[in-house]
Amino acid sequence: MKTGVEHNGSGVSLLVCGTGGKTFAVPLTSVRETMRPLPTSAVPGMPPFVLGVARIRGSAVPVVDSGILTGGAAVDASRWITLHTDDHRAVALAVQSIAGIRTVERDDLEELPPLLDGDAPQLFSALVSRDAQLLLALQASHLLPDGVWERLAEVTSS
C-alpha cells in the first residue's frame, strides 16, 4: 500500500493536531519539536499560507499557517510544530492545538483516493479513520512548493 507514511513494524506514530475545527496528523518521524510561537518576519512574494520566517535554533525557518494551508481561515496559533523535510530543510507549522500522539496500525492507513492522489506533490500522504472522523496525514516535504523554498533562500541569504 502506497501511503507515503513511514512506519515501524505494524504501527505508525502520528502527532494529532487541530486547526479551525479540522483535525489532521503529522508523522512523528517528521517532527523535530513543538514550541510556543515566536516572532516572524514577513517575506515579500510569499503565498498567503506562509506567515513569514522565524529564527529557530539559529536558523531562518518558514512558518506555515495550517488553517489557510488546509483551506480554512487563518489560525490563532497556540503552538508551532517544527518539522524536517526529506531534503533536510525545516518548516514550522502553526496550529491551534495538539491533541497528542496516536499510534495506528499500518493496516489502518489508507491510500489517498484517486481524486487526491496525482503526479504533483501532495500535501497529504494518507488517510486514517479516527473516532468516526477522517484524519489526514500531512507530508512535511510538501508543505511548501519548490518556488517558495527558492524565494526564501534568496531572501535569507542576502
C-alpha positions, 0 to 999 in steps of 0.5 A, a space after each residue: 500500500 502506497 501511503 507515503 507514511 513511514 512506519 515501524 513494524 505494524 504501527 505508525 506514530 502520528 502527532 494529532 493536531 487541530 486547526 479551525 475545527 479540522 483535525 489532521 496528523 503529522 508523522 512523528 518521524 517528521 517532527 523535530 519539536 513543538 514550541 510556543 510561537 515566536 516572532 516572524 518576519 514577513 517575506 515579500 512574494 510569499 503565498 498567503 499560507 506562509 506567515 513569514 520566517 522565524 529564527 529557530 535554533 539559529 536558523 531562518 525557518 518558514 512558518 506555515 499557517 495550517 488553517 489557510 494551508 488546509 483551506 480554512 481561515 487563518 489560525 490563532 496559533 497556540 503552538 508551532 510544530 517544527 518539522 524536517 523535510 526529506 531534503 533536510 530543510 525545516 518548516 514550522 507549522 502553526 496550529 491551534 492545538 495538539 491533541 497528542 500522539 496516536 499510534 495506528 496500525 499500518 493496516 489502518 492507513 489508507 491510500 489517498 483516493 484517486 481524486 487526491 492522489 496525482 503526479 504533483 506533490 501532495 500535501 497529504 500522504 494518507 488517510 486514517 479513520 479516527 473516532 468516526 472522523 477522517 484524519 489526514 496525514 500531512 507530508 512535511 516535504 510538501 508543505 511548501 512548493 519548490 518556488 517558495 523554498 527558492 524565494 526564501 533562500 534568496 531572501 535569507 541569504 542576502 
